[in-house]
């Protein structure tokens, strides 16, 4: 299920349904757009959405790894905020 809040620029991909073990309800991906930067709040994808964005030629300076503590973001090649 894809949830898009275009007014607040909040985007979620949810895995909802049933599997062999029972009910499935989880966030796969959570992105926000803040001040023209893509904030990756959660990434449960196999390959990583940041790599896919780079393949689409989104500059690293426009991607924030929001799931990393602010004081540690400078250790990545991506934007700190």
C-alpha positions, 0 to 999 in steps of 0.5 A: 500500500502506498500512502502519499500526503502531497500537502505535507510531502510525506510518503510511505510504502506499507506491507499489509496482508497475510503470510504463512505466519499470520498478519503482516503490517509493516512500514517498508519505506518512509520518505519526506521532502523537506526544503527540497531535500529527500529525507529517508526516514526508514528504508526496509528495502533490499537494495536501498532507496538511496542507491536507487535515487543516485541511479536516477541522478539525484545528487547526494547533497539532496538526500538526507539519511534521516534514520541516522542520528544528526550528530553522525550524519557528517560521517556519510557522503549524504547531506546532513540536513 
